[in-house]
Amino acid sequence: MSTPAKRKRPRVGRRRFARSYRRPARREAGTDLVPADPGRLIPWPRRALDPAAAKQPGRLARGTALIVVRVADGVTRFLTRILGASVAIGRQPISETELRELVAANSTLDGEERRLIDEVFAVGNRHVREVMVPRTDVVFLWAESTVAEAVEEIRDTPHSRFPVLGDDHDDVLGFVHLRDLLLRNAGEVLLGQVVREVRQMPGSRRVLTALSDMRREGHHLAVVVDEYGGTAGIVTLEDLLEELVGEIHDEYDAAPEPESVPGVRPESLDGRCNLADFAERCGFGLPPGPYETVGGFVMAMLGRIPRVGDEVPIGPYRLLVTECDGRRISRVQLVDSSTAGS
């Protein structure tokens, strides 16, 4: 009796299931496969995974926001102007002392940078009349003079720009540059025909403001006018810069005075030394009054035209007049009364 043969189970389904499980799932455009739970894969939009892309506003939204901000800013400024308020209300102003303390506490500034910042603070309170060249020391030319006569007159002067006068010293028509005179072949040309326009400013103008104005307008020379409309002197761009960076000397300048040593008072001073420089060099200041120089202080204390040998007491010291240029004091000597023989 024959035994019936056992039927073999087909393994096609298992094989097909294995192949279908290993086959990568078909992706849709713009989607990633993110596992939601074990054994199950679902498609997830790629845009939802990028928060930066989801938060970027469109062109219309950006334009609308810009218009809203500008309108709100304009309305705020208009209401502020109508109500008389200030947009800076509530802000704490900072004083000069606080600024100096910030500079002193800053560790990234070297000594030269600190000195320059201190000079800016000091110059901020100075006026043009304190740094100008007084009228008595200015070399003027007359408009009715010829170019040849002017060249002969300024041959021995170290300057390059000269104010040109009309009727008198209070009638400054302009200035001429040395180059204008040397390039003129016709010696009979009058200075009034080659004069350039000159800037005029009051002596009460601040030094930093005058420096900014002259630099912006391209002027190197300005005529300083006093309160009565007369010519008080001239000031150059170099004079204003020297108040910030110190003395600037070239090969044509006179020998500079020796720099003051800290703690050592100079024995001799120029009579034109202003009060601020005197206090810095000598360690003490002169009392304020109707003068701006050491020579003016001595003349005010004397009450007359000074002479060589005149002296004025100031604390434990005396200011002795050693040189005069006409009616002006040119040199004074600082004498210690406690050590002097007389």
Secondary structure, 3 states (H helix, E strand, C coil): CCCCCCCCCCCHHHHHHHHHHHCCCCCCCCEEEEEEECCEEEEEEHHHHCHHHHHCCCHHHHHHHHHHHHHHHHHHHHHHHHHCCCCCCCCCCCCHHHHHHHHHHCCCCCHHHHHHHHHHHHHCCCEHHHCCEEHHHCCCEECCCEHHHHHHHCCCCCCCEEEEECCCCCCEEEEEEHHHHHCCCCCCCEHHHCCECCEEEECCCEHHHHHHHHHHHCCCEEEEECCCCCEEEEEEHHHHHHHHHCCCCCCCCCCCCCCCCCCCCCCEEECCCEHHHHHHHHCCCCCCCCCCEHHHHHHHHHCCCCCCCCEEEECCEEEEEEEEECCEEEEEEEEECCCCCC
